[in-house]
Amino acid sequence: MDIGNVMTDSLKYPSSNWKKILILGFMTLFSFLIIPLFIAMGYLLRVLKASLAGLEDLPEFDEWVDMIVDGIKVFLVGIVYSLPAIVIMIGSIITMWASLSSMTAMQSTGMSPSTALGMFTGIGFVGVLVAMLYLLIITPILYVAIANMAYYEELGAAFRFSEILGLISQIGWVDIIVWYVVVIVIGVVVAFITTILGIIPIIGSIISLLVVYPYYNIFLYRAAAWLYASAFPEE
């Protein structure tokens, strides 16, 4: 996989149609209404499918029910792959909450409130750290799983774990890590841009939601398609 060509193509790809970026942006802006969120996620899966099919133009916004269904699929895959981190995070929050509610009980054992608070807070912090580390590791694997679902057009393809690990071996761990690092670096640049835009009250945030985030997400799913396709060099 030529990472330079992959990233150059993926960065240029969204700019082929700014109108569609804005439509995706409106879906992002109103994602708190849930249905637009699923439409946005479904459209990104459509971007992945179109990219795997070798299409150079952004896909259309049509067949809205299908997009919603696809968005729900992407959401479910994300939840399942993130489940260990979610469980750990919930456990950490409960542990830190317990540190506040059990200080009185700890005093009866001779332990000072500050010691009890420090102990439980420390346990909670470690839990959050483990959850974040898990998400960091699982994210590129998640994108391969979503791409596998897009390729076979079936939800179950995202959970054929032995097949997905085989694809990752074909892609090569080094290529995946390099791809992931570059994606993160570009994500940091995007975060910097949105921070600068945030200086402008309200308007800056709207611009980020309407343009910057949709552009980055389309780039990301295009790059994920290239990553997945690199498992089949003969094609």
C-alpha positions as a LaTeX table, in Angstrom:
\begin{tabular}{lrrr}
\hline
Residue & $x$ (\AA) & $y$ (\AA) & $z$ (\AA) \\
\hline
Met1 & 0.00 & 0.00 & 0.00 \\
Asp2 & 1.38 & 3.37 & $-1.05$ \\
Ile3 & 0.39 & 5.45 & 1.97 \\
Gly4 & 1.20 & 8.70 & 0.16 \\
Asn5 & $-1.19$ & 7.96 & $-2.71$ \\
Val6 & $-3.85$ & 6.65 & $-0.32$ \\
Met7 & $-3.86$ & 9.80 & 1.79 \\
Thr8 & $-3.57$ & 12.19 & $-1.18$ \\
Asp9 & $-6.53$ & 10.56 & $-2.93$ \\
Ser10 & $-8.57$ & 10.36 & 0.28 \\
Leu11 & $-7.97$ & 14.02 & 1.10 \\
Lys12 & $-8.95$ & 15.17 & $-2.41$ \\
Tyr13 & $-11.96$ & 12.86 & $-2.71$ \\
Pro14 & $-14.47$ & 14.79 & $-0.52$ \\
Ser15 & $-13.86$ & 18.05 & $-2.43$ \\
Ser16 & $-15.39$ & 16.55 & $-5.57$ \\
Asn17 & $-18.83$ & 17.68 & $-4.40$ \\
Trp18 & $-19.20$ & 20.34 & $-1.70$ \\
Lys19 & $-22.99$ & 20.18 & $-1.88$ \\
Lys20 & $-22.94$ & 16.60 & $-0.60$ \\
Ile21 & $-20.51$ & 17.59 & 2.15 \\
Leu22 & $-23.00$ & 20.24 & 3.27 \\
Ile23 & $-25.87$ & 17.74 & 3.22 \\
Leu24 & $-23.81$ & 15.40 & 5.38 \\
Gly25 & $-22.98$ & 18.43 & 7.52 \\
Phe26 & $-26.66$ & 19.15 & 8.11 \\
Met27 & $-27.16$ & 15.53 & 9.14 \\
Thr28 & $-24.25$ & 15.96 & 11.56 \\
Leu29 & $-25.61$ & 19.27 & 12.86 \\
Phe30 & $-28.98$ & 17.68 & 13.68 \\
Ser31 & $-27.57$ & 14.33 & 14.79 \\
Phe32 & $-29.02$ & 14.89 & 18.26 \\
Leu33 & $-32.36$ & 13.96 & 16.66 \\
Ile34 & $-30.94$ & 10.42 & 16.19 \\
Ile35 & $-32.38$ & 9.73 & 12.71 \\
Pro36 & $-30.01$ & 12.26 & 11.03 \\
Leu37 & $-27.16$ & 10.56 & 12.91 \\
Phe38 & $-28.06$ & 7.19 & 11.36 \\
Ile39 & $-28.42$ & 8.82 & 7.94 \\
Ala40 & $-24.93$ & 10.33 & 8.29 \\
Met41 & $-23.43$ & 6.99 & 9.36 \\
Gly42 & $-25.28$ & 5.20 & 6.57 \\
Tyr43 & $-23.97$ & 7.68 & 4.01 \\
Leu44 & $-20.39$ & 7.14 & 5.21 \\
Leu45 & $-20.87$ & 3.40 & 4.74 \\
Arg46 & $-22.11$ & 4.20 & 1.24 \\
Val47 & $-18.89$ & 6.19 & 0.68 \\
Leu48 & $-16.93$ & 3.10 & 1.70 \\
Lys49 & $-18.95$ & 0.86 & $-0.64$ \\
Ala50 & $-18.55$ & 3.28 & $-3.56$ \\
Ser51 & $-14.81$ & 3.51 & $-2.94$ \\
Leu52 & $-14.44$ & $-0.27$ & $-2.87$ \\
Ala53 & $-16.34$ & $-0.39$ & $-6.16$ \\
Gly54 & $-13.77$ & 1.96 & $-7.68$ \\
Leu55 & $-16.13$ & 4.93 & $-8.07$ \\
Glu56 & $-14.50$ & 8.35 & $-8.03$ \\
Asp57 & $-17.58$ & 10.46 & $-7.32$ \\
Leu58 & $-19.29$ & 10.88 & $-3.98$ \\
Pro59 & $-22.41$ & 8.69 & $-3.76$ \\
Glu60 & $-25.88$ & 10.18 & $-3.91$ \\
Phe61 & $-28.15$ & 10.98 & $-1.01$ \\
Asp62 & $-31.08$ & 8.76 & $-1.96$ \\
Glu63 & $-32.84$ & 5.63 & $-0.72$ \\
Trp64 & $-33.00$ & 7.23 & 2.70 \\
Val65 & $-34.48$ & 4.22 & 4.49 \\
Asp66 & $-31.55$ & 2.10 & 3.29 \\
Met67 & $-29.15$ & 4.72 & 4.61 \\
Ile68 & $-30.85$ & 4.68 & 8.00 \\
Val69 & $-30.64$ & 0.88 & 8.14 \\
Asp70 & $-26.96$ & 1.00 & 7.12 \\
Gly71 & $-26.34$ & 3.66 & 9.76 \\
Ile72 & $-27.88$ & 1.45 & 12.43 \\
Lys73 & $-25.60$ & $-1.39$ & 11.29 \\
Val74 & $-22.50$ & 0.80 & 11.58 \\
Phe75 & $-23.68$ & 1.95 & 15.00 \\
Leu76 & $-24.21$ & $-1.63$ & 16.21 \\
Val77 & $-20.78$ & $-2.74$ & 14.97 \\
Gly78 & $-19.18$ & 0.20 & 16.74 \\
Ile79 & $-21.01$ & $-0.60$ & 19.99 \\
Val80 & $-20.06$ & $-4.30$ & 19.92 \\
Tyr81 & $-16.39$ & $-3.60$ & 19.24 \\
Ser82 & $-16.35$ & $-0.88$ & 21.90 \\
Leu83 & $-18.26$ & $-2.93$ & 24.48 \\
Pro84 & $-15.22$ & $-3.91$ & 26.61 \\
Ala85 & $-14.24$ & $-0.25$ & 26.89 \\
Ile86 & $-17.82$ & 0.75 & 27.72 \\
Val87 & $-18.00$ & $-1.86$ & 30.49 \\
Ile88 & $-14.65$ & $-0.75$ & 31.91 \\
Met89 & $-15.66$ & 2.93 & 31.78 \\
Ile90 & $-18.97$ & 2.26 & 33.53 \\
Gly91 & $-17.13$ & 0.23 & 36.18 \\
Ser92 & $-14.64$ & 3.07 & 36.65 \\
Ile93 & $-17.40$ & 5.65 & 37.06 \\
Ile94 & $-19.18$ & 3.44 & 39.60 \\
Thr95 & $-15.90$ & 2.93 & 41.46 \\
Met96 & $-15.17$ & 6.66 & 41.61 \\
Trp97 & $-18.74$ & 7.34 & 42.74 \\
Ala98 & $-18.33$ & 4.67 & 45.42 \\
Ser99 & $-15.25$ & 6.49 & 46.70 \\
Leu100 & $-17.45$ & 9.39 & 47.69 \\
Ser101 & $-20.29$ & 7.37 & 49.19 \\
Ser102 & $-18.13$ & 4.99 & 51.23 \\
Met103 & $-15.69$ & 7.37 & 52.93 \\
Thr104 & $-17.71$ & 7.27 & 56.15 \\
Ala105 & $-17.60$ & 3.45 & 56.19 \\
Met106 & $-13.85$ & 3.55 & 55.57 \\
Gln107 & $-13.35$ & 5.77 & 58.60 \\
Ser108 & $-14.69$ & 2.99 & 60.82 \\
Thr109 & $-11.78$ & 0.80 & 59.70 \\
Gly110 & $-9.25$ & 3.46 & 60.61 \\
Met111 & $-8.63$ & 4.57 & 57.02 \\
Ser112 & $-8.67$ & 8.32 & 56.54 \\
Pro113 & $-11.15$ & 9.83 & 54.05 \\
Ser114 & $-8.31$ & 11.18 & 51.90 \\
Thr115 & $-6.71$ & 7.71 & 51.69 \\
Ala116 & $-10.01$ & 6.08 & 50.74 \\
Leu117 & $-10.71$ & 8.77 & 48.15 \\
Gly118 & $-7.22$ & 8.41 & 46.68 \\
Met119 & $-7.50$ & 4.62 & 46.51 \\
Phe120 & $-10.86$ & 4.53 & 44.73 \\
Thr121 & $-10.02$ & 7.45 & 42.46 \\
Gly122 & $-6.77$ & 5.72 & 41.49 \\
Ile123 & $-8.64$ & 2.52 & 40.62 \\
Gly124 & $-11.11$ & 4.53 & 38.56 \\
Phe125 & $-8.32$ & 6.38 & 36.74 \\
Val126 & $-6.59$ & 3.11 & 35.83 \\
Gly127 & $-9.89$ & 1.80 & 34.49 \\
Val128 & $-10.37$ & 4.85 & 32.27 \\
Leu129 & $-6.77$ & 4.52 & 31.05 \\
Val130 & $-7.28$ & 0.84 & 30.16 \\
Ala131 & $-10.53$ & 1.65 & 28.33 \\
Met132 & $-8.83$ & 4.40 & 26.29 \\
Leu133 & $-5.92$ & 2.11 & 25.45 \\
Tyr134 & $-8.34$ & $-0.59$ & 24.29 \\
Leu135 & $-10.16$ & 1.89 & 22.03 \\
Leu136 & $-6.85$ & 3.07 & 20.61 \\
Ile137 & $-5.90$ & $-0.50$ & 19.68 \\
Ile138 & $-9.31$ & $-1.66$ & 18.42 \\
Thr139 & $-10.11$ & 1.34 & 16.18 \\
Pro140 & $-8.18$ & 0.29 & 13.03 \\
Ile141 & $-9.53$ & $-3.26$ & 13.43 \\
Leu142 & $-13.03$ & $-1.78$ & 13.68 \\
Tyr143 & $-12.61$ & 0.00 & 10.33 \\
Val144 & $-11.48$ & $-3.23$ & 8.68 \\
Ala145 & $-14.59$ & $-4.91$ & 10.14 \\
Ile146 & $-16.88$ & $-2.15$ & 8.83 \\
Ala147 & $-15.21$ & $-2.39$ & 5.41 \\
Asn148 & $-15.75$ & $-6.15$ & 5.44 \\
Met149 & $-19.43$ & $-5.55$ & 6.17 \\
Ala150 & $-19.58$ & $-3.05$ & 3.29 \\
Tyr151 & $-17.83$ & $-5.44$ & 0.90 \\
Tyr152 & $-20.14$ & $-8.38$ & 1.60 \\
Glu153 & $-23.17$ & $-6.17$ & 2.30 \\
Glu154 & $-24.13$ & $-8.16$ & 5.38 \\
Leu155 & $-23.94$ & $-7.29$ & 9.08 \\
Gly156 & $-22.48$ & $-10.66$ & 10.06 \\
Ala157 & $-19.35$ & $-10.01$ & 7.97 \\
Ala158 & $-18.25$ & $-7.46$ & 10.57 \\
Phe159 & $-18.10$ & $-10.21$ & 13.19 \\
Arg160 & $-16.25$ & $-12.91$ & 11.26 \\
Phe161 & $-13.26$ & $-12.35$ & 13.50 \\
Ser162 & $-10.96$ & $-15.02$ & 12.07 \\
Glu163 & $-11.62$ & $-13.67$ & 8.58 \\
Ile164 & $-10.95$ & $-10.11$ & 9.71 \\
Leu165 & $-7.68$ & $-11.11$ & 11.39 \\
Gly166 & $-6.72$ & $-12.88$ & 8.17 \\
Leu167 & $-7.40$ & $-9.70$ & 6.20 \\
Ile168 & $-5.27$ & $-7.73$ & 8.64 \\
Ser169 & $-2.43$ & $-10.19$ & 8.14 \\
Gln170 & $-2.78$ & $-9.76$ & 4.37 \\
Ile171 & $-2.72$ & $-5.98$ & 4.71 \\
Gly172 & 0.23 & $-6.17$ & 7.09 \\
Trp173 & 0.43 & $-4.79$ & 10.62 \\
Val174 & 3.12 & $-2.29$ & 9.63 \\
Asp175 & 0.89 & $-0.81$ & 6.90 \\
Ile176 & $-2.07$ & $-0.66$ & 9.29 \\
Ile177 & $-0.01$ & 1.13 & 11.95 \\
Val178 & 1.38 & 3.63 & 9.43 \\
Trp179 & $-2.13$ & 4.22 & 8.03 \\
Tyr180 & $-3.48$ & 4.70 & 11.56 \\
Val181 & $-0.75$ & 7.12 & 12.61 \\
Val182 & $-1.28$ & 9.28 & 9.52 \\
Val183 & $-5.06$ & 9.27 & 10.08 \\
Ile184 & $-4.51$ & 10.35 & 13.71 \\
Val185 & $-2.11$ & 13.13 & 12.65 \\
Ile186 & $-4.66$ & 14.44 & 10.16 \\
Gly187 & $-7.29$ & 14.15 & 12.89 \\
Val188 & $-5.11$ & 16.31 & 15.18 \\
Val189 & $-4.86$ & 18.93 & 12.41 \\
Val190 & $-8.65$ & 18.84 & 12.07 \\
Ala191 & $-9.02$ & 19.25 & 15.84 \\
Phe192 & $-6.67$ & 22.27 & 15.69 \\
Ile193 & $-8.75$ & 23.82 & 12.89 \\
Thr194 & $-11.99$ & 23.33 & 14.82 \\
Thr195 & $-10.35$ & 24.85 & 17.91 \\
Ile196 & $-9.40$ & 27.94 & 15.92 \\
Leu197 & $-12.91$ & 28.14 & 14.47 \\
Gly198 & $-14.27$ & 27.80 & 17.99 \\
Ile199 & $-12.93$ & 31.27 & 18.73 \\
Ile200 & $-15.77$ & 32.60 & 16.58 \\
Pro201 & $-18.91$ & 32.26 & 18.74 \\
Ile202 & $-21.60$ & 29.93 & 17.33 \\
Ile203 & $-20.62$ & 30.48 & 13.68 \\
Gly204 & $-17.29$ & 28.71 & 14.17 \\
Ser205 & $-18.97$ & 25.65 & 15.66 \\
Ile206 & $-21.54$ & 25.57 & 12.87 \\
Ile207 & $-18.79$ & 25.70 & 10.22 \\
Ser208 & $-17.02$ & 22.81 & 11.95 \\
Leu209 & $-20.18$ & 20.71 & 12.00 \\
Leu210 & $-21.27$ & 21.61 & 8.46 \\
Val211 & $-17.92$ & 21.34 & 6.69 \\
Val212 & $-14.85$ & 20.30 & 8.69 \\
Tyr213 & $-16.16$ & 17.16 & 10.41 \\
Pro214 & $-18.07$ & 15.85 & 7.37 \\
Tyr215 & $-14.99$ & 16.41 & 5.18 \\
Tyr216 & $-12.79$ & 14.51 & 7.62 \\
Asn217 & $-15.26$ & 11.64 & 8.01 \\
Ile218 & $-15.56$ & 11.18 & 4.23 \\
Phe219 & $-11.77$ & 11.23 & 4.02 \\
Leu220 & $-11.58$ & 8.63 & 6.79 \\
Tyr221 & $-14.01$ & 6.19 & 5.17 \\
Arg222 & $-12.33$ & 6.63 & 1.78 \\
Ala223 & $-8.97$ & 5.89 & 3.42 \\
Ala224 & $-10.51$ & 2.86 & 5.18 \\
Ala225 & $-11.64$ & 1.54 & 1.79 \\
Trp226 & $-8.08$ & 1.84 & 0.45 \\
Leu227 & $-6.76$ & 0.07 & 3.56 \\
Tyr228 & $-9.21$ & $-2.81$ & 3.12 \\
Ala229 & $-8.58$ & $-3.05$ & $-0.64$ \\
Ser230 & $-4.85$ & $-3.42$ & $-0.01$ \\
Ala231 & $-5.61$ & $-6.93$ & 1.32 \\
Phe232 & $-6.38$ & $-7.93$ & $-2.29$ \\
Pro233 & $-3.41$ & $-6.60$ & $-4.30$ \\
Glu234 & $-4.10$ & $-8.92$ & $-7.23$ \\
Glu235 & $-7.45$ & $-7.23$ & $-7.75$ \\
\hline
\end{tabular}
